[in-house]
Amino acid sequence: MENLSYIIFICIVISLGLMLPLMEKKTRSVVIFMIVGIFSCLFVSELNSILLKVFHNDMYYVTTTITPVTEEIVKALPVLYYAIFISDDRRTLIANAYAVGVGFALLENIVILVQNISEVSIFWALVRGFGSGLVHGLCSVMIGYGISYIKKRRKLFWCGTFALLSAAVIYHATYNLLVQSTLQYAGILLPIITYTPMILLLHRSAKSSEPEKKTATA
């Protein structure tokens, strides 16, 4: 179906958009960024389609070399905008960044599901959920978490932002490369293994920042 991505996009975004007036400010911010992630996926899918034709429909080359770059840059833009012009609060940035990744993965997974409905299985759903879903979320969190530090260090801002984008692109490309190779199961495990220490790191960071906030408000 020619307009499949747009049809799914409209169905999801209208439903999420109608919830916004009923939500509290923090929750609304997360949902807005999820919608931004969904839109990012729609935009990148069109861009990647053009690039795929440029590279003679070489799917393996494009997905391991080109799409990690385009997807991570587009996903990072709203996170960077929020950090620079609105707030660099770490917790808020991490939540919004992950929402962008989840929104992106949501539309991507649904489109692939509908396109291959006769071939998918429960195992496929688990792989896409724990694989692609986590990869997009983790890469966005990497940007959000890192930018909360370098935003306050002007000398490191540009080179730090480039380093964060590079790290996200390399991680994403590594995942895409592994899942399309004989080491497919290593690729599936990569985001799951990465997710646990990142959650522990974020919780530790949150706990360490609590005494500082109490001291500042005392």
Secondary structure by P-SEA (a helix, b strand, c coil): ccaaaaaaaaaaaaaaaaacccccaaaaaaaaaaaaaaaaaaaaaaaaaaaaaaaccaaaaaaaccaaaaaaaaaaaaaaaaaccccccaaaaaaaaaaaaaaaaaaaaaaaaaaccccccaaaaaaaaaaaaaaaaaaaaaaaaaaaacccccccaaaaaaaaaaaaaaaaaaaaaaaaccaaaaaaaaaaaaaaaaaaaaaaaaaaaaaaaaaaac
